[in-house]
Amino acid sequence: MNRRPTPHPARPQGLGSCLVFGLPSGLPSGPASVFPSGLALGLAVGLTSGLVLAAPGLDAQQSQRIDMTDFPRPIEAVDNVWIEELTMPEVRDALQAGMTNVLILAGGVEENGPYLTTGKHNHVLKVMGESIARRMGNTLVAPILTIEPGNPANQTTPGSIRISQATYRAMLTDVATSLKTQGFRNIFMMGDSGGNQAGQREVAEELNAAWGDDGVGVYYIPEYYSYGEILRYQNEVMGVAETQYSEGFHDNYYITSMILLDDPRHVRFEERVRAGKASINGISLVPLEKSLWHGRQLVEYRTDLTVEGMRRAMAGTASELEAEPEA
């Protein structure tokens, strides 16, 4: 069977053809030698100049941006304590309404055994930050500092990331300064991993010394990092007996049950159930509802400890608990 040749598509006309083929429509096509170099250059310059002249200037674009300082919120505010999940007017109005307490939370990314993700501490902080802020009242939560301080050159374990102590301290200082500048009056620092603690304590002391006359307090809260107390509560009050790290993994039931409240995927719950591995240190994670219930009890107790510590710090009373590592 004879096939009719496919006709060539029509060449685009107008400005589009100039951009595609480099020449105005209607001019003959062919080897470059058909057009003197001067003509080609003139055409190119003319087209480019026209396009540039047609585009609005950068200053004109920026001048159209609305100043949000006093811009009335056009929609109802959401009920959320996380600054990064609020709009600027929502944060502004919360501050004006007296929400002048703020949490600076620090976690880490490291090896946590074969079941927990490297962001274990950050997942715990998502649960605890929400609970603490709401229990304390008039409190928002800054974005979590997700990388723990340490020696970056020593991180040979896949998935572990560190920043230097100098970088960590600078981040704490800059975040606290940003929060102070916009109107927060009580800034609370707490960390979920061991490497977070010293830098937070030292930066809080330094900033309090520098801001003593500004009516702003910066408080390091050791009560938050009291995993030994959490384990005792689980064993003695909840009746869930656990020997820490008895399976040799950087993982325990008390921390797994808290992470489950954030997202069961972070502990690979479904995969472990399918593989018959849904337990840690001899304690089963199933049924899921049981572990979630335990997690909620631990979060409530840890929230109580932390908020009591925050209130003592504001009152100038010494902490009753020492920081006890989960490690």
Secondary structure by P-SEA (a helix, b strand, c coil): ccccccccccccccaaaaaaccccccccccccccccaaaaaaaaaaaaaaaaaacccaaaaaaacccccccccccccccccccccccaaaaaaaaaacccbbbbbbbbbcccccccccaaaaaaaaaaaaaaaaaaccbbbccccccccccccccccccbbbbcaaaaaaaaaaaaaaaaaacccbbbbbbccccccaaaaaaaaaaaaaaccccbbbbbbcccccaaaaaaaaccccccccccccccccccaaaaaaaaaacccccaaaaaaaacccccccccccaaaaaaaaaaaaaaaaaaaaaaaaaaaaacccccccccccc
